[in-house]
């Protein structure tokens, strides 16, 4: 029960990234009061924290931007085909100013707990600053890749030099000039940063556990003609994004099956998309994600590209993924990654052949041999999708803890709400397309669905909405069923929680595509929030 002197808001929003800020904007339009809590000392979420060299978005800039405001789209002009982190941070700061969002954002404040009171149907939210506030709605805009995978290597405390995590890069930057650097990890963050670190450092050692598939970005200053074309067709393109599988217009999916065309045609189609750059190669054929034989053709194509780019055949071979399907782990998009291994100051260490024994005072020890380095970069990823939620003490009806309810893996209805946790929403949560899509498209869809839902409750003076267990079970079954039809489940990826020791192996995002998913969400709302229990003030408790 909220105390009389407790500050109260209609909603508390956790996180001031792209989700949290748009959520605030939408709730204000409903005439509601909201407080946003943000752990960082600035807004931007992912683009606030991930400042490692080379950090940039993998979706073309004009596609990775808000679509909700025409004037915003008109006035903001991106400078590169794929925006850099500083440019994205400038953009989100511009959005915060333009919509006067900052006055409801409290920075440098981490939410520690959120507790639901059944009698009042209110959430009590407490922070690390000792504040305790109450709110009807609690919206978790906590991000999918916001909690770094903490390094836990034997001996790491003994290392005398500086260490860095790509997801928590120092704001002032790092100068590696004249330094020997070990980079542990070869995911997207490593693949973006390694070429830049290599260009600066004296020597760089890349410690690779699993090679990744990476395709060229072909980044360049934004092409004025392409931008004009986008703007001239913007409304239709935005609509196409929303109705698509990935939320990326440039993905340009086809209905053609890889196994139905000749080897020459297949090759030509892959070449065409390789030359375009970016994720579009992943949509060359309709069966690449479900048919192993089709997928093998893409894997072989990229493997040949790697062999053609990397001069040392042994290094090339170590960089070719062998034991999981193409695209089953998050496809990387790079600028000069493979070519970097042709430099004299870059050494690839295959941890499968030479295991990382420990970190020493002077460097890293692999297969009994110490390699002296001046700095170590941990590019080892995140506790994805559930990491931020599981670190907040969230207690719902009957005092049940979300961490316990999710002990065997996350369960939610539509990735939006969890049974037993009324009025608690998750933006791009597990069970929604989220990290498998253009995040901006998914964020907008979730924020708009949630604000419509809250508007529905407010208009009818309803006190709470809660996912019903049956609807949740059916949705979780569907999410699993669709995932199991794909090759995605054949890789040990962070989509499955496989990168975090002890994390349950559950395919977390919904792979059915943003278009179908949106239809489902809209249909549920149109049917009076089918699968949810809506209660008036008189019936809560
Ligand atoms: P990722 O994609 O999770 O990559 C992390 C990398 O670190 C990956 O190569 C891991 O190998 C490696 N890793 C993790 N733990 C270890 C240990 N203990 N030893 C050696 N290597 C390890 O994170 P990123 O930050 O690169 O990218 C995250 C997302 O951000 C990305 O997908 C985009 O959506 C943007 P593994 O593959 O697990 O064997």
Boltz pocket constraint, residues with backbone or C-beta under 6 A from the ligand:
constraints:
  - pocket:
      binder: B
      contacts: [[A, 145], [A, 166], [A, 184], [A, 185], [A, 186], [A, 187], [A, 188], [A, 189], [A, 190], [A, 191], [A, 207], [A, 208], [A, 209], [A, 210], [A, 330], [A, 351], [A, 379], [A, 380], [A, 381], [A, 382], [A, 435], [A, 492], [A, 494], [A, 498], [A, 499]]
      max_distance: 6.0
